[in-house]
Amino acid sequence: MPESPGVRGVKSAARTVALLELLADRGDHPSRLDELAEALGVPRSSMYQLLRTLVDCGWVRTDTTGSLYGIGIRALLTGTSYLDSDRRVRMVRPYLDEASDALGETIHMARLDGPDVVYLATRESHEYPRTISRVGRRIPAHANALGKALLAERPDDALPLPTGPLAALTENTRTERIALLADLAAVRERGHSVDREETVPGIAGFGFALRYDSPAVDAISCSVPLDRLSADHEVRVVSVMGEIRSRIEALLPPASGAPDWR
């Protein structure tokens, strides 16, 4: 965990956050004590004490045998509070509804977080509903329309990309930096990003950065199954989403004294 200049990190706090993030990342795959201790480089006894404390507080849950651990319900409550208290998410939600109604497709809002984007809101299409919500999930920014729209807002030498190889989510994901940089140049010229089966096979995405920050940290996108994506429909998607983006960006700033979270 990075430390602020002049501020000494609290080791126990950093360890707790790392544990919660690890459990959250593993989702519905519960972990054993030894696995968590090894993954975080923490003595087994210390990890056990930390887990028991977090179980008692509701941040971690365990099974009836006490041998498996997963993220607890308190994490959900905190995440929900984040969304409910974020002025920009509240501001954008009605426009996601409008775009979904106009296009009949799935519409997203996401925020850049390091090398990833995190989904903050989704309006699912009635034509192809999903059973698992995307909200709260993170995707490598280089691999989808939302992320590429936001990466293109930054110079090539300041992209928040991992130092190692770029992960491939599908066979179409751009994993070579030179190919990604060429794509981002096209995004800047076009004004929006395009993802054709780079995140999910059979799905195309069109991403639009929301430039109420500089550089932008939020973006909206429209996802369309390729079997529904005619040339005319693509033109309409780009037109509607571009108009929605312009209207969001034109909204008034928050009232004086209201926090404007970054």
Accessible surface in RSA format (square Angstrom, percent):
REM  Atomic radii and reference values for relative SASA: ProtOr
REM  Chains: A
REM  Algorithm: Lee & Richards
REM  Probe-radius: 1.40
REM  Slices: 20
REM RES _ NUM      All-atoms   Total-Side   Main-Chain    Non-polar    All polar
REM                ABS   REL    ABS   REL    ABS   REL    ABS   REL    ABS   REL
RES MET A   1   144.54  74.9  70.53  46.7  74.01 176.2  46.64  39.7  97.90 129.7
RES PRO A   2   132.54  96.6 104.80  95.5  27.74 100.8 116.77  96.4  15.77  98.0
RES GLU A   3   111.74  64.2  79.01  59.8  32.73  77.9  30.29  58.6  81.45  66.5
RES SER A   4    69.30  58.6  58.40  77.9  10.90  25.1  21.85  46.5  47.46  66.5
RES PRO A   5   134.64  98.1 106.37  97.0  28.28 102.8 118.16  97.6  16.48 102.4
RES GLY A   6    91.60 113.0   0.00   N/A  91.60 113.0  44.89 123.2  46.70 104.6
RES VAL A   7    91.84  60.4  84.09  76.1   7.74  18.7  87.93  76.4   3.91  10.6
RES ARG A   8   217.50  91.3 198.01 100.9  19.49  46.4  73.63 100.6 143.87  87.2
RES GLY A   9    37.06  45.7   0.00   N/A  37.06  45.7  21.81  59.9  15.25  34.1
RES VAL A  10    96.05  63.2  86.22  78.1   9.83  23.7  90.16  78.3   5.89  16.0
RES LYS A  11   153.93  75.1 143.69  88.2  10.24  24.4  95.84  86.3  58.09  61.9
RES SER A  12    74.88  63.3  67.85  90.5   7.03  16.2  51.04 108.7  23.84  33.4
RES ALA A  13    52.35  48.1  44.83  69.2   7.52  17.1  52.19  73.5   0.16   0.4
RES ALA A  14    32.32  29.7  29.30  45.2   3.01   6.9  29.60  41.7   2.71   7.2
RES ARG A  15    59.83  25.1  53.24  27.1   6.59  15.7  17.39  23.8  42.44  25.7
RES THR A  16    31.27  22.2  31.27  31.7   0.00   0.0  21.85  29.3   9.43  14.2
RES VAL A  17    55.83  36.7  55.45  50.2   0.38   0.9  55.83  48.5   0.00   0.0
RES ALA A  18    37.43  34.4  30.96  47.8   6.47  14.7  34.78  49.0   2.65   7.0
RES LEU A  19     0.00   0.0   0.00   0.0   0.00   0.0   0.00   0.0   0.00   0.0
RES LEU A  20    31.14  17.3  30.25  21.6   0.89   2.2  30.66  21.5   0.48   1.3
RES GLU A  21   112.41  64.5 105.36  79.7   7.05  16.8  41.02  79.3  71.39  58.3
RES LEU A  22    34.04  19.0  29.27  20.9   4.77  12.0  33.50  23.5   0.54   1.5
RES LEU A  23     2.30   1.3   1.08   0.8   1.22   3.1   1.13   0.8   1.17   3.1
RES ALA A  24    57.64  53.0  39.48  60.9  18.16  41.3  41.06  57.8  16.58  43.9
RES ASP A  25   116.46  81.6  83.96  83.6  32.50  76.8  24.30  57.2  92.16  91.9
RES ARG A  26    72.94  30.6  63.53  32.4   9.40  22.4  27.24  37.2  45.70  27.7
RES GLY A  27    42.66  52.6   0.00   N/A  42.66  52.6  32.37  88.8  10.29  23.0
RES ASP A  28   123.62  86.6  95.47  95.0  28.15  66.6  47.78 112.5  75.84  75.6
RES HIS A  29   130.64  71.4 127.85  88.9   2.79   7.1  82.61  85.1  48.03  55.9
RES PRO A  30    74.78  54.5  55.64  50.7  19.15  69.6  57.36  47.4  17.42 108.3
RES SER A  31     0.25   0.2   0.20   0.3   0.05   0.1   0.05   0.1   0.20   0.3
RES ARG A  32   122.67  51.5 122.67  62.5   0.00   0.0  37.23  50.9  85.43  51.8
RES LEU A  33    17.76   9.9  16.63  11.9   1.12   2.8  16.63  11.7   1.12   3.0
RES ASP A  34    82.03  57.5  77.01  76.7   5.01  11.8  34.09  80.2  47.94  47.8
RES GLU A  35    78.56  45.1  72.78  55.1   5.78  13.8  33.23  64.3  45.33  37.0
RES LEU A  36     0.00   0.0   0.00   0.0   0.00   0.0   0.00   0.0   0.00   0.0
RES ALA A  37     8.92   8.2   7.57  11.7   1.35   3.1   7.82  11.0   1.10   2.9
RES GLU A  38   150.60  86.5 126.04  95.4  24.56  58.5  53.27 103.0  97.33  79.5
RES ALA A  39    55.19  50.7  14.33  22.1  40.87  93.0  26.08  36.7  29.11  77.1
RES LEU A  40    52.06  29.0  25.29  18.1  26.76  67.3  30.66  21.5  21.39  57.6
RES GLY A  41    67.51  83.3   0.00   N/A  67.51  83.3  37.25 102.2  30.27  67.8
RES VAL A  42    12.18   8.0   4.38   4.0   7.79  18.8   5.86   5.1   6.32  17.1
RES PRO A  43    80.17  58.4  67.64  61.7  12.52  45.5  79.53  65.7   0.64   3.9
RES ARG A  44   144.09  60.5 136.53  69.6   7.56  18.0  52.37  71.6  91.71  55.6
RES SER A  45    73.39  62.0  63.44  84.7   9.95  22.9  47.67 101.5  25.73  36.0
RES SER A  46    37.05  31.3  31.58  42.1   5.48  12.6   8.03  17.1  29.03  40.7
RES MET A  47     0.00   0.0   0.00   0.0   0.00   0.0   0.00   0.0   0.00   0.0
RES TYR A  48   104.95  49.0 104.95  59.7   0.00   0.0  67.52  50.7  37.42  46.1
RES GLN A  49   121.37  67.9 116.72  85.3   4.66  11.1  38.91  82.8  82.47  62.5
RES LEU A  50    29.48  16.4  24.77  17.7   4.71  11.8  28.96  20.3   0.51   1.4
RES LEU A  51     0.00   0.0   0.00   0.0   0.00   0.0   0.00   0.0   0.00   0.0
RES ARG A  52    77.00  32.3  77.00  39.3   0.00   0.0  22.92  31.3  54.09  32.8
RES THR A  53    76.24  54.2  72.94  73.9   3.30   7.9  49.30  66.2  26.94  40.7
RES LEU A  54    14.10   7.9  14.10  10.1   0.00   0.0  14.10   9.9   0.00   0.0
RES VAL A  55    29.20  19.2  18.21  16.5  10.99  26.5  18.21  15.8  10.99  29.8
RES ASP A  56   115.61  81.0  77.39  77.0  38.22  90.4  31.03  73.0  84.58  84.4
RES CYS A  57    69.53  52.6  51.32  57.2  18.21  42.8  17.07  43.2  52.46  56.6
RES GLY A  58    21.22  26.2   0.00   N/A  21.22  26.2  20.19  55.4   1.02   2.3
RES TRP A  59    76.59  30.7  76.59  37.1   0.00   0.0  54.52  29.1  22.07  35.8
RES VAL A  60     2.78   1.8   0.00   0.0   2.78   6.7   0.00   0.0   2.78   7.5
RES ARG A  61   158.53  66.6 155.24  79.1   3.29   7.8  51.26  70.1 107.26  65.0
RES THR A  62    45.67  32.5  17.97  18.2  27.69  66.0  20.87  28.0  24.79  37.5
RES ASP A  63    52.50  36.8  34.73  34.6  17.78  42.0  37.07  87.2  15.44  15.4
RES THR A  64   148.44 105.6 107.38 108.9  41.07  97.9  93.30 125.3  55.15  83.4
RES THR A  65   103.13  73.3  65.51  66.4  37.62  89.7  74.86 100.5  28.27  42.7
RES GLY A  66    30.50  37.6   0.00   N/A  30.50  37.6  16.17  44.4  14.32  32.1
RES SER A  67    42.20  35.7  34.83  46.5   7.38  17.0  33.86  72.1   8.34  11.7
RES LEU A  68    47.01  26.2  46.00  32.9   1.01   2.5  46.28  32.5   0.73   2.0
RES TYR A  69     3.39   1.6   2.53   1.4   0.87   2.3   1.28   1.0   2.12   2.6
RES GLY A  70    12.07  14.9   0.00   N/A  12.07  14.9  10.21  28.0   1.86   4.2
RES ILE A  71    40.85  23.2  37.45  27.9   3.41   8.2  37.45  27.0   3.41   9.2
RES GLY A  72     5.74   7.1   0.00   N/A   5.74   7.1   2.52   6.9   3.22   7.2
RES ILE A  73   118.07  67.2 106.98  79.7  11.09  26.7 112.97  81.3   5.10  13.8
RES ARG A  74   116.12  48.8 115.82  59.0   0.30   0.7  12.03  16.4 104.09  63.1
RES ALA A  75    30.02  27.6  20.84  32.2   9.18  20.9  22.10  31.1   7.92  21.0
RES LEU A  76   114.63  63.8 106.34  76.1   8.29  20.8 113.34  79.6   1.29   3.5
RES LEU A  77    91.33  50.9  84.06  60.1   7.27  18.3  84.98  59.7   6.35  17.1
RES THR A  78    73.74  52.4  68.73  69.7   5.02  12.0  60.44  81.2  13.30  20.1
RES GLY A  79    33.78  41.7   0.00   N/A  33.78  41.7  32.24  88.5   1.55   3.5
RES THR A  80    59.94  42.6  57.82  58.6   2.12   5.0  46.52  62.5  13.41  20.3
RES SER A  81    63.49  53.7  57.47  76.7   6.02  13.9  28.32  60.3  35.17  49.3
RES TYR A  82   106.56  49.8 100.42  57.1   6.14  16.0  89.64  67.4  16.92  20.9
RES LEU A  83    28.90  16.1  28.90  20.7   0.00   0.0  28.90  20.3   0.00   0.0
RES ASP A  84    78.07  54.7  68.36  68.0   9.71  23.0  27.08  63.7  50.99  50.9
RES SER A  85    66.68  56.3  49.98  66.7  16.70  38.5  42.49  90.5  24.19  33.9
RES ASP A  86     6.17   4.3   5.59   5.6   0.57   1.4   2.21   5.2   3.96   4.0
RES ARG A  87    52.60  22.1  51.14  26.1   1.46   3.5  25.74  35.2  26.87  16.3
RES ARG A  88    14.80   6.2  14.53   7.4   0.27   0.7   4.86   6.6   9.94   6.0
RES VAL A  89     0.00   0.0   0.00   0.0   0.00   0.0   0.00   0.0   0.00   0.0
RES ARG A  90   117.49  49.3 106.91  54.5  10.57  25.2  44.58  60.9  72.90  44.2
RES MET A  91    32.26  16.7  18.98  12.6  13.28  31.6  27.50  23.4   4.76   6.3
RES VAL A  92     0.00   0.0   0.00   0.0   0.00   0.0   0.00   0.0   0.00   0.0
RES ARG A  93    64.57  27.1  64.57  32.9   0.00   0.0  21.76  29.7  42.81  25.9
RES PRO A  94    77.84  56.7  70.05  63.9   7.79  28.3  72.64  60.0   5.20  32.3
RES TYR A  95    35.81  16.7  35.61  20.3   0.20   0.5  13.67  10.3  22.14  27.3
RES LEU A  96     0.05   0.0   0.05   0.0   0.00   0.0   0.05   0.0   0.00   0.0
RES ASP A  97    60.66  42.5  58.69  58.4   1.96   4.6  24.24  57.1  36.41  36.3
RES GLU A  98    68.99  39.6  63.39  48.0   5.60  13.3  33.71  65.2  35.29  28.8
RES ALA A  99     0.18   0.2   0.18   0.3   0.00   0.0   0.18   0.3   0.00   0.0
RES SER A 100    15.48  13.1  13.03  17.4   2.45   5.6   2.64   5.6  12.84  18.0
RES ASP A 101   122.75  86.0  90.03  89.6  32.72  77.4  33.48  78.8  89.27  89.0
RES ALA A 102    44.65  41.1  20.17  31.1  24.48  55.7  30.48  42.9  14.17  37.5
RES LEU A 103    11.62   6.5   0.00   0.0  11.62  29.2   3.09   2.2   8.53  23.0
RES GLY A 104    30.08  37.1   0.00   N/A  30.08  37.1  29.25  80.3   0.83   1.9
RES GLU A 105     0.21   0.1   0.21   0.2   0.00   0.0   0.00   0.0   0.21   0.2
RES THR A 106     0.40   0.3   0.40   0.4   0.00   0.0   0.16   0.2   0.24   0.4
RES ILE A 107     0.21   0.1   0.21   0.2   0.00   0.0   0.21   0.2   0.00   0.0
RES HIS A 108     3.61   2.0   3.61   2.5   0.00   0.0   1.99   2.0   1.62   1.9
RES MET A 109     0.00   0.0   0.00   0.0   0.00   0.0   0.00   0.0   0.00   0.0
RES ALA A 110     0.00   0.0   0.00   0.0   0.00   0.0   0.00   0.0   0.00   0.0
RES ARG A 111    34.02  14.3  34.02  17.3   0.00   0.0  25.51  34.9   8.51   5.2
RES LEU A 112    24.11  13.4   9.27   6.6  14.85  37.3   9.27   6.5  14.85  40.0
RES ASP A 113    68.63  48.1  64.47  64.2   4.16   9.8  13.62  32.1  55.01  54.9
RES GLY A 114    41.07  50.7   0.00   N/A  41.07  50.7  28.29  77.6  12.78  28.6
RES PRO A 115    52.69  38.4  51.70  47.1   0.99   3.6  51.73  42.7   0.96   5.9
RES ASP A 116    25.90  18.1  25.90  25.8   0.00   0.0   0.81   1.9  25.09  25.0
RES VAL A 117     0.00   0.0   0.00   0.0   0.00   0.0   0.00   0.0   0.00   0.0
RES VAL A 118    26.04  17.1  26.04  23.6   0.00   0.0  26.04  22.6   0.00   0.0
RES TYR A 119    15.70   7.3  14.97   8.5   0.73   1.9   2.85   2.1  12.84  15.8
RES LEU A 120     9.10   5.1   7.54   5.4   1.55   3.9   7.54   5.3   1.55   4.2
RES ALA A 121     3.73   3.4   1.41   2.2   2.32   5.3   3.73   5.3   0.00   0.0
RES THR A 122    19.23  13.7   4.63   4.7  14.60  34.8   4.63   6.2  14.60  22.1
RES ARG A 123    63.91  26.8  61.67  31.4   2.24   5.3  26.13  35.7  37.78  22.9
RES GLU A 124    51.16  29.4  36.67  27.7  14.49  34.5  34.93  67.6  16.23  13.2
RES SER A 125     2.46   2.1   0.00   0.0   2.46   5.7   1.28   2.7   1.18   1.7
RES HIS A 126   176.90  96.7 150.28 104.5  26.61  68.1 105.60 108.8  71.30  83.0
RES GLU A 127   116.55  66.9  86.20  65.2  30.35  72.3  12.94  25.0 103.62  84.6
RES TYR A 128    51.05  23.8  43.32  24.6   7.73  20.1  49.09  36.9   1.96   2.4
RES PRO A 129    97.44  71.0  76.10  69.4  21.34  77.6  76.13  62.9  21.31 132.5
RES ARG A 130   101.65  42.7  75.55  38.5  26.10  62.1  26.86  36.7  74.79  45.3
RES THR A 131   142.97 101.7 101.87 103.3  41.10  97.9  86.99 116.8  55.98  84.6
RES ILE A 132    95.23  54.2  91.02  67.8   4.21  10.1  94.42  68.0   0.81   2.2
RES SER A 133    71.68  60.6  53.68  71.6  18.00  41.5  50.39 107.3  21.29  29.8
RES ARG A 134    33.09  13.9  33.05  16.8   0.04   0.1   4.96   6.8  28.13  17.0
RES VAL A 135    55.87  36.8  37.30  33.8  18.57  44.8  37.30  32.4  18.57  50.4
RES GLY A 136    55.00  67.8   0.00   N/A  55.00  67.8  29.32  80.5  25.67  57.5
RES ARG A 137   121.76  51.1 116.50  59.4   5.26  12.5  38.34  52.4  83.42  50.6
RES ARG A 138   114.32  48.0  95.48  48.7  18.84  44.9  39.89  54.5  74.44  45.1
RES ILE A 139    35.51  20.2  35.44  26.4   0.07   0.2  35.51  25.6   0.00   0.0
RES PRO A 140    31.01  22.6  31.01  28.3   0.00   0.0  31.01  25.6   0.00   0.0
RES ALA A 141     0.00   0.0   0.00   0.0   0.00   0.0   0.00   0.0   0.00   0.0
RES HIS A 142     3.12   1.7   3.12   2.2   0.00   0.0   2.31   2.4   0.81   0.9
RES ALA A 143     0.00   0.0   0.00   0.0   0.00   0.0   0.00   0.0   0.00   0.0
RES ASN A 144     5.19   3.6   5.19   5.0   0.00   0.0   3.22   7.7   1.97   1.9
RES ALA A 145     3.75   3.5   2.91   4.5   0.84   1.9   2.91   4.1   0.84   2.2
RES LEU A 146     2.26   1.3   2.04   1.5   0.22   0.6   2.04   1.4   0.22   0.6
RES GLY A 147     0.00   0.0   0.00   N/A   0.00   0.0   0.00   0.0   0.00   0.0
RES LYS A 148     0.01   0.0   0.01   0.0   0.00   0.0   0.00   0.0   0.01   0.0
RES ALA A 149     3.27   3.0   1.33   2.0   1.94   4.4   1.69   2.4   1.58   4.2
RES LEU A 150     0.00   0.0   0.00   0.0   0.00   0.0   0.00   0.0   0.00   0.0
RES LEU A 151     0.00   0.0   0.00   0.0   0.00   0.0   0.00   0.0   0.00   0.0
RES ALA A 152     6.36   5.8   1.63   2.5   4.72  10.7   1.63   2.3   4.72  12.5
RES GLU A 153    52.73  30.3  27.88  21.1  24.85  59.2   5.53  10.7  47.20  38.5
RES ARG A 154    26.63  11.2  24.76  12.6   1.87   4.5   8.01  11.0  18.62  11.3
RES PRO A 155    84.28  61.4  74.23  67.7  10.05  36.5  83.53  69.0   0.74   4.6
RES ASP A 156    68.07  47.7  49.56  49.3  18.51  43.8  21.44  50.5  46.63  46.5
RES ASP A 157   135.37  94.8  92.91  92.5  42.46 100.4  51.96 122.3  83.41  83.2
RES ALA A 158    57.93  53.3  35.62  55.0  22.31  50.8  45.34  63.8  12.60  33.4
RES LEU A 159    25.20  14.0   3.91   2.8  21.29  53.5   3.96   2.8  21.24  57.2
RES PRO A 160    40.71  29.7  26.11  23.8  14.59  53.1  40.46  33.4   0.25   1.6
RES LEU A 161    31.13  17.3  10.16   7.3  20.97  52.7  10.57   7.4  20.56  55.3
RES PRO A 162    50.06  36.5  40.29  36.7   9.77  35.5  49.84  41.1   0.22   1.4
RES THR A 163   146.77 104.4 112.58 114.1  34.19  81.5  86.89 116.7  59.88  90.5
RES GLY A 164    32.08  39.6   0.00   N/A  32.08  39.6  29.33  80.5   2.75   6.2
RES PRO A 165   130.41  95.0 108.08  98.5  22.33  81.2 116.42  96.1  13.99  86.9
RES LEU A 166     6.35   3.5   0.00   0.0   6.35  16.0   0.03   0.0   6.32  17.0
RES ALA A 167    52.73  48.5  41.01  63.3  11.72  26.7  51.11  72.0   1.62   4.3
RES ALA A 168    66.45  61.1  35.40  54.6  31.05  70.6  35.40  49.9  31.05  82.2
RES LEU A 169    70.59  39.3  39.29  28.1  31.31  78.7  43.02  30.2  27.57  74.2
RES THR A 170    18.31  13.0   4.48   4.5  13.82  32.9  17.62  23.7   0.69   1.0
RES GLU A 171   171.00  98.2 126.07  95.4  44.93 107.0  55.65 107.6 115.34  94.2
RES ASN A 172    65.84  45.4  50.70  49.0  15.14  36.4  12.76  30.7  53.08  51.3
RES THR A 173    10.70   7.6   0.00   0.0  10.70  25.5   0.00   0.0  10.70  16.2
RES ARG A 174    80.63  33.9  75.99  38.7   4.64  11.0  15.76  21.5  64.88  39.3
RES THR A 175    50.13  35.7  38.00  38.5  12.14  28.9  14.79  19.9  35.34  53.4
RES GLU A 176   114.22  65.6 113.01  85.5   1.22   2.9  37.18  71.9  77.04  62.9
RES ARG A 177    93.40  39.2  88.37  45.0   5.03  12.0  54.15  74.0  39.25  23.8
RES ILE A 178   141.61  80.6 136.25 101.5   5.36  12.9 137.89  99.3   3.72  10.1
RES ALA A 179    39.18  36.0  31.19  48.1   8.00  18.2  37.34  52.6   1.84   4.9
RES LEU A 180     0.14   0.1   0.14   0.1   0.00   0.0   0.14   0.1   0.00   0.0
RES LEU A 181    59.27  33.0  56.86  40.7   2.40   6.0  57.30  40.2   1.96   5.3
RES ALA A 182    65.85  60.5  50.20  77.5  15.65  35.6  58.83  82.8   7.02  18.6
RES ASP A 183    14.73  10.3   8.67   8.6   6.05  14.3   5.88  13.8   8.85   8.8
RES LEU A 184     0.00   0.0   0.00   0.0   0.00   0.0   0.00   0.0   0.00   0.0
RES ALA A 185    52.92  48.7  45.90  70.8   7.02  16.0  47.77  67.3   5.14  13.6
RES ALA A 186    37.03  34.0  30.82  47.6   6.21  14.1  35.52  50.0   1.51   4.0
RES VAL A 187     5.73   3.8   5.40   4.9   0.33   0.8   5.40   4.7   0.33   0.9
RES ARG A 188    97.50  40.9  67.27  34.3  30.22  72.0  58.71  80.2  38.79  23.5
RES GLU A 189   160.08  91.9 124.60  94.3  35.48  84.5  52.02 100.6 108.06  88.2
RES ARG A 190   102.81  43.2  71.70  36.6  31.11  74.1  37.54  51.3  65.27  39.6
RES GLY A 191    22.06  27.2   0.00   N/A  22.06  27.2  20.40  56.0   1.66   3.7
RES HIS A 192    18.89  10.3  17.62  12.2   1.27   3.3  10.83  11.2   8.07   9.4
RES SER A 193     0.00   0.0   0.00   0.0   0.00   0.0   0.00   0.0   0.00   0.0
RES VAL A 194    21.08  13.9  16.50  14.9   4.58  11.0  16.50  14.3   4.58  12.4
RES ASP A 195     8.85   6.2   8.85   8.8   0.00   0.0   0.00   0.0   8.85   8.8
RES ARG A 196   106.79  44.8 100.73  51.3   6.07  14.4  54.22  74.1  52.57  31.9
RES GLU A 197    47.54  27.3  47.54  36.0   0.00   0.0   0.36   0.7  47.18  38.5
RES GLU A 198     5.80   3.3   5.80   4.4   0.00   0.0   1.27   2.4   4.53   3.7
RES THR A 199    24.87  17.7  15.73  15.9   9.14  21.8  15.73  21.1   9.14  13.8
RES VAL A 200    65.53  43.1  64.15  58.1   1.38   3.3  64.54  56.1   0.99   2.7
RES PRO A 201    98.13  71.5  83.72  76.3  14.41  52.4  84.56  69.8  13.58  84.4
RES GLY A 202    30.50  37.6   0.00   N/A  30.50  37.6  26.19  71.9   4.30   9.6
RES ILE A 203    41.66  23.7  40.41  30.1   1.25   3.0  40.41  29.1   1.25   3.4
RES ALA A 204     0.00   0.0   0.00   0.0   0.00   0.0   0.00   0.0   0.00   0.0
RES GLY A 205     3.72   4.6   0.00   N/A   3.72   4.6   3.54   9.7   0.18   0.4
RES PHE A 206     0.04   0.0   0.04   0.0   0.00   0.0   0.04   0.0   0.00   0.0
RES GLY A 207     0.00   0.0   0.00   N/A   0.00   0.0   0.00   0.0   0.00   0.0
RES PHE A 208     3.35   1.7   3.26   2.0   0.09   0.2   3.35   2.0   0.00   0.0
RES ALA A 209     2.83   2.6   1.34   2.1   1.49   3.4   1.34   1.9   1.49   3.9
RES LEU A 210     0.00   0.0   0.00   0.0   0.00   0.0   0.00   0.0   0.00   0.0
RES ARG A 211   115.48  48.5  92.93  47.4  22.56  53.7  37.02  50.6  78.46  47.6
RES TYR A 212    56.52  26.4  24.10  13.7  32.42  84.4  33.45  25.1  23.07  28.4
RES ASP A 213    11.69   8.2   3.27   3.3   8.42  19.9   5.62  13.2   6.07   6.1
RES SER A 214   105.64  89.3  79.04 105.5  26.60  61.3  42.36  90.2  63.28  88.7
RES PRO A 215    60.63  44.2  55.46  50.6   5.18  18.8  60.25  49.7   0.39   2.4
RES ALA A 216     0.18   0.2   0.00   0.0   0.18   0.4   0.00   0.0   0.18   0.5
RES VAL A 217    30.92  20.3  30.92  28.0   0.00   0.0  30.92  26.9   0.00   0.0
RES ASP A 218     0.00   0.0   0.00   0.0   0.00   0.0   0.00   0.0   0.00   0.0
RES ALA A 219     0.00   0.0   0.00   0.0   0.00   0.0   0.00   0.0   0.00   0.0
RES ILE A 220     0.10   0.1   0.10   0.1   0.00   0.0   0.10   0.1   0.00   0.0
RES SER A 221     3.45   2.9   3.45   4.6   0.00   0.0   0.93   2.0   2.52   3.5
RES CYS A 222     0.00   0.0   0.00   0.0   0.00   0.0   0.00   0.0   0.00   0.0
RES SER A 223    13.84  11.7  13.84  18.5   0.00   0.0   1.69   3.6  12.15  17.0
RES VAL A 224     0.00   0.0   0.00   0.0   0.00   0.0   0.00   0.0   0.00   0.0
RES PRO A 225    16.73  12.2  16.73  15.3   0.00   0.0  16.73  13.8   0.00   0.0
RES LEU A 226    64.01  35.6  49.94  35.7  14.07  35.4  50.03  35.1  13.98  37.6
RES ASP A 227   134.91  94.5  90.09  89.7  44.82 106.0  51.53 121.3  83.37  83.1
RES ARG A 228    85.78  36.0  68.09  34.7  17.69  42.1  38.65  52.8  47.13  28.6
RES LEU A 229    27.36  15.2   3.86   2.8  23.51  59.1   4.81   3.4  22.55  60.7
RES SER A 230    64.60  54.6  52.50  70.1  12.10  27.9  53.22 113.3  11.38  15.9
RES ALA A 231    82.46  75.8  65.68 101.4  16.78  38.2  73.14 103.0   9.32  24.7
RES ASP A 232   119.18  83.5 111.71 111.2   7.47  17.7  32.92  77.5  86.27  86.0
RES HIS A 233    36.83  20.1  32.08  22.3   4.75  12.1  26.28  27.1  10.55  12.3
RES GLU A 234    41.74  24.0  41.74  31.6   0.00   0.0   9.59  18.5  32.15  26.2
RES VAL A 235   105.18  69.2 100.47  91.0   4.71  11.3 104.04  90.4   1.13   3.1
RES ARG A 236   117.72  49.4 113.65  57.9   4.07   9.7  44.63  61.0  73.09  44.3
RES VAL A 237     0.00   0.0   0.00   0.0   0.00   0.0   0.00   0.0   0.00   0.0
RES VAL A 238    38.48  25.3  36.91  33.4   1.56   3.8  36.91  32.1   1.56   4.2
RES SER A 239    71.77  60.6  57.64  76.9  14.12  32.5  30.29  64.5  41.48  58.1
RES VAL A 240    22.49  14.8  19.52  17.7   2.97   7.2  22.43  19.5   0.06   0.2
RES MET A 241     0.02   0.0   0.02   0.0   0.00   0.0   0.02   0.0   0.00   0.0
RES GLY A 242    18.52  22.8   0.00   N/A  18.52  22.8  17.05  46.8   1.47   3.3
RES GLU A 243    97.59  56.0  92.56  70.0   5.03  12.0  38.47  74.4  59.11  48.3
RES ILE A 244     4.37   2.5   4.37   3.3   0.00   0.0   4.37   3.1   0.00   0.0
RES ARG A 245    23.41   9.8  23.41  11.9   0.00   0.0   1.01   1.4  22.40  13.6
RES SER A 246    60.22  50.9  53.91  71.9   6.31  14.5  28.28  60.2  31.94  44.7
RES ARG A 247    90.45  38.0  85.29  43.5   5.16  12.3  31.52  43.1  58.93  35.7
RES ILE A 248     1.50   0.9   0.00   0.0   1.50   3.6   0.00   0.0   1.50   4.1
RES GLU A 249    56.37  32.4  33.66  25.5  22.70  54.1  12.93  25.0  43.44  35.5
RES ALA A 250    81.10  74.6  47.28  73.0  33.82  76.9  58.71  82.7  22.38  59.3
RES LEU A 251    66.17  36.9  47.91  34.3  18.26  45.9  50.43  35.4  15.74  42.4
RES LEU A 252   149.32  83.2 140.30 100.4   9.03  22.7 140.91  99.0   8.41  22.6
RES PRO A 253   104.56  76.2  85.88  78.3  18.68  67.9  92.37  76.3  12.19  75.8
RES PRO A 254    33.10  24.1  14.93  13.6  18.17  66.0  19.54  16.1  13.56  84.3
RES ALA A 255    79.64  73.2  59.98  92.6  19.67  44.7  70.86  99.8   8.79  23.3
RES SER A 256   124.03 104.8  81.52 108.8  42.51  97.9  56.25 119.8  67.78  95.0
RES GLY A 257    80.92  99.8   0.00   N/A  80.92  99.8  43.05 118.1  37.87  84.8
RES ALA A 258    45.91  42.2  28.32  43.7  17.59  40.0  32.97  46.4  12.94  34.3
RES PRO A 259    83.99  61.2  67.53  61.6  16.46  59.8  79.85  65.9   4.14  25.8
RES ASP A 260    67.21  47.1  46.32  46.1  20.89  49.4  19.62  46.2  47.58  47.5
RES TRP A 261   156.63  62.9 146.97  71.1   9.67  22.7 140.76  75.1  15.87  25.7
RES ARG A 262   187.53  78.7 121.64  62.0  65.89 156.9  75.36 103.0 112.17  68.0
END  Absolute sums over single chains surface
CHAIN  1 A    14337.8      11240.6       3097.1       8320.0       6017.8
END  Absolute sums over all chains
TOTAL         14337.8      11240.6       3097.1       8320.0       6017.8
